[in-house]
């Protein structure tokens, strides 16, 4: 995936603003894996490594919801720490993108490697133990309550007092982006708008705004330790968090078809951590709505990201049929 660099002041200048003089910097290098913000690993002469996150230049094409993502990242990290969920610790935050100086976020570096894509995939008893542990951590995140529904960044608009209102604005913004960028979609935008609007009443069951990470695919769950005895060392990349329905996290966690609502180990951990979910027809329809939102984002973002070739084909082949299925499941 392409990582887009922001032409801002040098890394040393950003770290100086965070109170870290050049003499303490042993080295720094770009990190792979990001698709929006740029990441740099910072090695110090006198301590553990840090992570510097910098958004792209304001003139680079983006989706509407991506404005001010560092606000969400900082809020996620501080909220996770408050409920005992392992995540990066924010050391310095200047998330405002409205003007100079350049925005950035400085965080601690979580040890470990992503659950997916680094080493042997957990299986058997180790997998069940880790999935149960993940369920407990997600349940803790969902105990955090927000002041309203929606994205927390100031540029995202006012928080709503109803989840249906906030979700309509969120999906509406993505479909507006679709009309602006003209990506390939399996259905016409007006048809998708009407389908989502018709299903909106099912969202009225959501009464309280909970913290939703919404990017909890296995690449953002870090594992550390020897194979067979690994532990979850961090939940990362919380920049896309919003205040909403806890069930929305079940959409991002099922990105590669490991559906948490059918995962006994995850559900056991979620229940032990205080999570309470009943998978009735209304709940499954809400999860389908959130999958629609997730797959729409994936299909639309290929244009502002400038994806080409094999990756572009993969997104269409992966997300297109899944969006169709989710649209059919919203009822």
Buried (B, 14 or more C-beta within 10 A) or exposed (E): EEBBEBEBBEBEEBBBBBEBEEEBBEEBEEBEEBEBBBBBBBBBEEEEBBBBBBBBBEEBBBBBBBBBBBBBBBBBBBBBBEBEBBBBBBBBBBBBBEEEEBBBBBBBBBBBEBBBEEEEEBEEEBBBBBBBBBBBBBBBBBBBEBEBBBBBBBBBEEBBEBBBBBBBBBBBBBBBBBEBBEBEBBEEBEEBBEBBEEBBEBBEBBEEBBBBBBBBBBBBBBBBEEEEEBEBBBBBBBBBBBBBBBBBBBBBBBBEEBEBBEBEBBBBBBBEBEBEBEEEEBBBBBBBBBBBBBBBBBBBBBBBBEBEEEEBEEBBEBBBEBBBEBBEBBB
